[in-house]
Amino acid sequence: MIGTNKFLCYLALGILPTLGFSQDKTSKTPENWYNLDFQKDGYMGISTEKAQELLKGKKATPVIVAVLDGGVDIQHEDLKDVLWTNPKEIPGNGKDDDGNGYIDDVHGWNFIGGKDGKNVDQDNLEVTRLIRIYEPKYISVLPSTPLSEKERREFVAYQKMITDYTTKMEEASFGKVNYGGLKTELDGIVKTIGKDVKDITKADLDAYQTTSDRQKMVIRVAKKELDNGSFEKFYNDVSDGVKYFTDQADFHLNKEFDPRGIVGDNYEDASERIYGNNDVKGPDAEHGTHVAGIIGAKRNNNKGVNGVADNVQIMAVRLVPNGDERDKDVANGIRYAVDNGAKVINMSFGKGYVYNKKTVDDAVKYAESKDVLLVHAAGNDAQDNDKEKNYPTKYFTDSLDAVVGEAKNWITVGATGLKQDSDLLAEFSNYGYRSVDVFAPGVKINSTIPESKYKENQGTSMAAPVVAGLAAMIRAYYPTLTAEQVKEVIMKSVTKVDQKVKVKSEGGSKRVYLDEISVSGGIVNAYKAIEEANKLVSKKK
């Protein structure tokens, strides 16, 4: 599932969200802060601009980066000039010109659409799909019921799923009712004020004559939020909360809902490759478009934002719905990207359960054999990934879930914020001494969204493409380096911070160093990475 879950903490009598995780609320943050340099600019960016100075005059070879996500707006003003275009495909002729099995795959492919052009928008969480499978078999089982070893493992897993599912459903039902009520109050206030939400000011709220205690509370919280943004942002956050919980209750956790028929594949056949359509935008492309812009929005074109990488071509591979992605689609997305020339693959998605890990493991091994680097978001549950799984993972496992190997072409990315202080680790970011490789900026990241617009989003979903963009930069200017060597360069060149940071733990929080919660112990740095790449290439000569 993609995006940042920012709605599960409650303020104000339990009905208001923690609206964002921003740091540095008292001053305006530069829109490109994640590309800035700490020593020069005072923000914990990755020194992209400094690295670009180092690369001036150096020859580069364009690198294809596949964005495996919920869709990319290929008409965006800041992306249309940096798209991958299939050179052997004739647009719009309804034929598979290059013989790869995918008709009119000009800029990528959509694995969650049907041949008739319809698309999956909402889907279940994986836990919902698994319960639908196991419930008929285990709902009546007692601890004393005789079971085989395999059945016992499944039963124990099923019990954990039910506990998790019940908690999520309670949260969704509670949130749907309360956010819905809050939105109704806000709509009433907006109607009485008589202005568009973007024009409502603190003075308007001060002058508002409340008629209930609930209205007083809403006005009070709205005014507080105006200190950190605008009434429009507050209103939109509440609207997002309504949609989030409604989608959870109606689709993601609804055991009766199954949209897979839209795709028309044989879902149980994980070896099936050819299905879907060429609509790489789909019905909701905000997340994927935002990710694509971080990686490679056209630099220095006087429009919008500058992506981390220049000399990049974005390949759009749609496979993530609103809900949890399916393992078959993830595997096929990786294989499609590899077969069509991607050298870096960004995967800003993840889930707590897995259905067919082997098919994904096999695809990761395939990418490894073809020298393709995979960059994956660590997840936004403020959890230790060494203890709690966030799939897909870099670890290969057997049928008993025992680790039997580790992908050498894989980087898992956690998220950090703007300032070098105890809040440096984004409060939502997952971490892990063994399972999370590096950190990168993931708070208040301004990037592209559909219809040539721009927006701040946050999450490890934003941190991963920062690293994917850096990997593309390295591969463009140092094409002789392998995927494993590019990972080595990125890991060796991180910025280490002599500062303990807060992480959430059972019953509260604790303070740790970054090298206690990640493999590299630092935040990626483009300038240092280019220096490291130079050293490595010099050694090879």
Phi, psi and omega in degrees: 000141185256162175098171181259123176280098184251017188245008187261000172254141187238143175238176170050070178063023172082019180235000181245146181280158162286106192275079177097174183230029191292147171253169175056056186283347186272347181225156181287132180273133175303136185296337181252029189303328184291345176264357186273175185247132185298315183296320183275319191248346177084009178240146184278056175279189185253013175063040180298313184296323177295321178293320180298325176296320181294333185267356183304131179085354181271139182287142179228151175247125182304139182244134177274125176245121178272129176257099177274109192199204183268003181129151180229133176282100185283355176265359183301138184301332185261001182238335189299337180270357182237025181274147167287135176236124180295111188291341184259002183254131177269117186299135167074010182266001177070018181238155175268079188297324184268359175070021180269002178095352184245116186281127177057039176277074187285317182240009181145204183210156181241110183271001178237042174228164179257166179298335181278004178092352177286156184228146169286128174254294178267148173212171178289165159286156180299325180298325178294315180297321180291320177298322178300328179283313189274337186302314180302330184275325192242358185297330182259003183285138175255161177305336182270355181293131179296128180222151172288170180300317179296316180295323179297317178297317179296320181295317178297317178297319179299318179298318177296319178300316181298318178299313180297314181299316181298318177299314180297320181292321177297316178297317182295316181294316178298313182294320181299315181293312187285319176293324177299317178295319179297317179298321178298316178298315181297317179299322178295319179295315180299317181297319180293318179296324175081025178236161170293147183303329182287346183256356183284132184245174177297325179298322177298320180289323177298323184276351185289132179268104182286152181241002179203162177297324180296318177297320178302316180296315181298316178298317181299313181291322179299318179293323177296319180293333178295338176293336182251358183185235182221164176298323180300317179296317178300314180299316180293324177296318178295317178299319177298322178297318177301312182296317182302307184288326177295315178298320178300310184289319188275332186234302190296326183249009182271107184292343180273350184263124177213104185271006190297336178303336178299322184288320176081016178270174169269094191301326183285349178267093183290344180276351180291129184250326191261101174197170180103196177211182187262015177279090185278353176273308180071188185281342182214093186255017183298310186298310182294325178293321178297315179298314181300321180294322178298318181293310193210023175310137188306127184278142170055040177253013180061026176228135169054245189234164173256120174294166179294318187258142162257177181052048182232148175235122184271121174259125182264121177235108185269122178208002182249116177274182164282100192138199181266137174297157180255142187300322179301317181291321178299312180299315181291327176296317177298313182296318179299313181299315180299312184294339182253018167099003178295139175251346174224137178236125177261132181231087180267065177205169179176164182204162185271352181229158182225144181256313181223078184294326183299319182294327176287316177305316181297322179292321178296318177297323177297315178298321179298319181292339180257012175063046179247133181269132178252132180239124188234139177286139185287336181110161190240038183253010181052041184241163176272110182291347173292336183253323182244128185286145171228100186274149357287163181234167179279355183265132173271138182230161177265190184294342178261010179069022174275138181290127181238004179172173181219135180291130179272352183252033191228134174233123175260134191239125170265173187245141175235168183252202194276326192245151179273079179215191185292344178266015183302317176287124178303134189295342179268347192289136167288164182208176179171124182302324180255331192262340178252123188277311185217170171242157178206159180305132180215015181243134178052054182264115180273128180203184185288143168225166187306158179068035177057039176249176184221152185200151172274127171230169178209157183146167173295343173298333178271330180289320181302312180293337172299316180288321177298321177296319177296317178299320178295320177301314181294316183290333178289318185266344180227066188294346180280348180282136178281169178302317179296322179290324176297318175300315179302316179299313182295319182291321182288335190258013182294155173275119178269143185240123178274064186206128176284145181238157180277134170232147176285138177218176183303122176083006179156229180218164176220168180247132182218165171273155180299331180283357173267348184232018176201165181288312184278332181078022182199185182254135183302148181220115185294318182298311180294328179294319178295319176299318180294321178296319177301316180297316184294319179293322179297323179294326183286338184284000000 
